[in-house]
Amino acid sequence: MTTATTNKTNAEVMYGNFTNVAGATITTGYAVAYTTAAASVNGNNAVLPAISSNTTFAGICDSDVPDTQTGRFIAYGYAASVFIFDAGSAVTTNVGDAVGPGVANSLGVNSTGLVDILGPVIALETVASGVNNGGGYIRGLVKAM
């Protein structure tokens, strides 16, 4: 775990590292979850969220990480790019709403995902129903710790 403050005007961000075992690149802004596959569990291997790994949500990917490579995720703090998965319906997410990982292959987070009142991610901008119905990016406060 690494804590970083870039300057006096930016908040601290906490990063964690992971090894991508998803079989494909995990893109900037996508949700990262620790794998629950028995042969791969080691506390560092991570995948895109699936039904079996939603509860192991680690954070938001900080940069594109190719398969089998090591990268980092934002575990706590501001994320300029958080992918919103397609909710499949007209849902508006407002500033301050909790968003979380969803169904298998959702790649991102949404207010229809696995959430409680505290997150694990808080939307820092409104997500119009059109974005919720097609996927897109927002800014968010990650609280995965």
For each residue, the residues with C-beta under 8 A, 3 or more apart:
1: 14 15 16 75
2: 14 15 16 17 72
3: 12 13 14 15
4: 12 13 14 15
5: 8 10 11 12 13
6: 10
7: 10
8: 5
9:
10: 5 6 7 13 78
11: 5 77 78
12: 3 4 5 77
13: 3 4 5 10 74 76 77 78
14: 1 2 3 4 74 75 76 77 145
15: 1 2 3 4 62 72 73 74 75
16: 1 2 58 59 72 73 75
17: 2 44 70 71 72 73
18: 32 34 44 45 46 58 65 70 71 72 73
19: 44 45 46 68 69 70
20: 25 26 46 47 65 66 67 68 69 70 71
21: 35 40 45 46 47 67 68
22: 25 26 46 47 48 67
23: 67
24: 48 67
25: 20 22 64 65 66 67
26: 20 22 30 32 46 47 48 61 64 65 71
27: 30 61 64 83 107
28: 61 62 63 64 81
29: 60 61 79 81 82 83 108 137
30: 26 27 48 60 61 83 107 108
31: 48 49 57 59 60 61 83 101 106 107 108 109
32: 18 26 46 47 48 49 57 58 59 60 61 73
33: 46 47 48 49 50 53 54 56 57 58 101
34: 18 41 43 45 46 47 53 56 58
35: 21 40 41 45 46 47 53 56
36: 41 52 53 56
37: 40 41
38: 41
39:
40: 21 35 37 45
41: 34 35 36 37 38 45
42: 45
43: 34
44: 17 18 19
45: 18 19 21 34 35 40 41 42
46: 18 19 20 21 22 26 32 33 34 35 58 73
47: 20 21 22 26 32 33 34 35 50 53
48: 22 24 26 30 31 32 33 105 107
49: 31 32 33 53 54 57 101 102 104 106 107
50: 33 47 53 54 104 105
51: 54 103 104
52: 36
53: 33 34 35 36 47 49 50 56 57
54: 33 49 50 51 57 100 101 102 113 114
55: 114
56: 33 34 35 36 53
57: 31 32 33 49 53 54 100 101 114 120 144
58: 16 18 32 33 34 46 73 75 144
59: 16 31 32 73 74 75 76 142 144
60: 29 30 31 32 73 74 79 81 82 109 121 140 142 144
61: 26 27 28 29 30 31 32 64 65 71 73
62: 15 28 71 72 73 74 79
63: 28 71 72
64: 25 26 27 28 61 71
65: 18 20 25 26 61 69 70 71
66: 20 25 69
67: 20 21 22 23 24 25
68: 19 20 21
69: 19 20 65 66
70: 17 18 19 20 65
71: 17 18 20 26 61 62 63 64 65
72: 2 15 16 17 18 62 63
73: 15 16 17 18 32 46 58 59 60 61 62
74: 13 14 15 59 60 62 77 78 79 142
75: 1 14 15 16 58 59 142 144 145
76: 13 14 59 142 143 144 145
77: 11 12 13 14 74 141 142
78: 10 11 13 74 124 139 140 141 142
79: 29 60 62 74 82 121 139 140 141 142
80: 139
81: 28 29 60 137 139
82: 29 60 79 99 108 109 121 137 138 139 140 142
83: 27 29 30 31 107 108 109 135 136 137
84: 93 99 108 109 110 127 131 132 135 136 137 138
85: 102 106 107 108 109 110 113 135
86: 106 132 133 134 135
87: 91 110 111 112 132 133
88: 133
89: 112 132 133
90: 129 132 133
91: 87 110 111 112 129 132 133
92: 126 127 128 129 132
93: 84 97 99 110 111 123 126 127 132 138
94: 97 123 126 127
95: 123 124 125 126
96: 122 123
97: 93 94 111 122 123
98: 111 115 116 117 118 119 120 121 122 123
99: 82 84 93 109 110 111 113 115 119 121 122 123 140
100: 54 57 109 110 113 114 115 119 120 121
101: 31 33 49 54 57 106 108 109 113 114 120
102: 49 54 85 106 108 109 110 112 113 114
103: 51 106
104: 49 50 51
105: 48 50
106: 31 49 85 86 101 102 103 110 113
107: 27 30 31 48 49 83 85 135
108: 29 30 31 82 83 84 85 101 102 135
109: 31 60 82 83 84 85 99 100 101 102 113 120 121 140
110: 84 85 87 91 93 99 100 102 106 113 132
111: 87 91 93 97 98 99 115 123 127 132
112: 87 89 91 102
113: 54 85 99 100 101 102 106 109 110
114: 54 55 57 100 101 102
115: 98 99 100 111 119 120
116: 98 119
117: 98
118: 98 143
119: 98 99 100 115 116 122 141 142 143 144
120: 57 98 100 101 109 115 142 143 144
121: 60 79 82 98 99 100 109 140 141 142 143 144
122: 96 97 98 99 119 140 141 143
123: 93 94 95 96 97 98 99 111 126 127 138 140
124: 78 95 138 139 140 141
125: 95 138 139
126: 92 93 94 95 123
127: 84 92 93 94 111 123 131 132 136 138
128: 92 131 132
129: 90 91 92 132 133
130: 133 134
131: 84 127 128 134 135 136 138
132: 84 86 87 89 90 91 92 93 110 111 127 128 129
133: 86 87 88 89 90 91 129 130
134: 86 130 131
135: 83 84 85 86 107 108 131
136: 83 84 127 131
137: 29 81 82 83 84
138: 82 84 93 123 124 125 127 131
139: 78 79 80 81 82 124 125
140: 60 78 79 82 99 109 121 122 123 124
141: 77 78 79 119 121 122 124
142: 59 60 74 75 76 77 78 79 82 119 120 121
143: 76 118 119 120 121 122
144: 57 58 59 60 75 76 119 120 121
145: 14 75 76
